Amino acid sequence: MSNIIHHLPKNTTLAKAIIESFEIAEATCSIPTVFSSADKLPGTHITFHELMTILSVVPTVSCVLISVYLITGHYLHWVHPKEQKQIVLCIAYLPFFCIANFFCLYIETSASYITPVLSIYTAKGMVAVFLMYIAYLCPEDSSREHFHAGLERRDYYGKVRHDKGSLRWFRIIWCMVFQIIPVTLILFPTMYIIISTICPLDSRLEGAEMAMAGINFLTATITFSAIYIYYNRTKAQLKNHRGARKLNAFQSLVGLQSIQSLVFPLCTQSSSYLPTKYVSYEDFSNAIPAFMTCWESLVFAVLFIQVFSFTPYRTAVIHQHEMPATVQRAIVDTISQMDIVKGLVYMFQILCQKADQADTKNAKKLYKSKDGQSHELEPQRITSVNDELLQKLNSDEAMA
């Protein structure tokens, strides 16, 4: 922000007005009015900021309508709650971000208060992608450790490294994914404390904001890397669930948000951009990224129609006669945070080297054993409707 005062215009009257604006802001611990002041566009009665706000209405409304359509489709065919809950959370990420960024445009200087809230939902959305994969591979929590204990450990080139399974590897991936939750929860109140205690013109505020953005970017990168590594190992099992499309679609949107949150502040703080007659400092640092996000969200909303379609679940209801839960139950499942709580508990159990105890407890459920160690028992098999139909067809052929 302070780079403006070091690059005053040649017009002495304008330069004097800028200096006075800074002096008033320093005395009142507020944002200088010059940061958001700009002339109206030639031949119009609106400013550049107002134009972006008007143009953002279309993608915001369209994104919300598409997202509501997709979420409603899942709620009406709620047959696999663990999978569909995570899908709905991924879909809801779009309208949430779109509406929040629209308000960043509509209410000037509100971006610093809205951004921390967005970081929380970003963390939850990324974890939702990971839990969605887990739900595809391990429909029951009690079969999670059993599945990964039997998963071959392969290197980058696909060669089997050993026959001890991948349980230890899975636990590392789990910690890499869920670390974003506590980090974000710590940064969330910290950011508000910084905003409320440091004046806008204090150079420490710029450094703190950049540090927060850097930490958010780092934690998001670690989480994304872990999810990608996990998908790469299990892509054969996830092939029929369009695992690659879901990962690429959602993480591309998150990646764009992370890059934008770093690039624009860096440009303004490194004097790469200075205010013009029609585009103010606030327009460039906050309004333009918010405007871009609104339109990006619309593009991804259209993409989500195919990627997170409810058609497979509608087919299960119509053709396979599965009984869907009520819409009220679906909403309750979506709102529940127990999966996040259980995930955090398991992460701390891993870090405290108590994961084996948790796995033993799950093994009791899986093998119906008193001590959880009777691995010679046949595990409970979870057969889907498709498996039952296939078995019936095979038996009919054998009789023929």
Buried (B, 14 or more C-beta within 10 A) or exposed (E): BEBBBEEEBEEEEEEEBBBEBBEEBBEEEEBBBBBBBBEEBEEEEEBBBBBBBEEBEEBBBBBBEBBEEBBEBBBBBBBBBBBBBBBBBBBBBBBBBBBBBBBBBBEBBBBBBBBBBBBBBBBBBBBBBBBBBBBBBBBBBBBBBBBBBEBEBBEEEEEEEEEEBBBBBBBEBBBBBBBBBBBBBEBBEBBBEBBEEBEBBBEEBBEBBBEBBEBBBEBBEBBBEBBEBBBEBBEEBBEEBBBBBBBBBBBEBBBBBBEBBBEBBEEBBEEEBBBEEBBBBBBBBBBBBBBBBBBBBBEBBEBBBEBBBBEBBBEBBEEEEBEBBEEEEBBEBBEEEEBBEEBBEBBEBBEEEEBBEBBBEBBBBBBBBEEBEEEEEEBEEEEEEEEEEEEEEEEEEEEE
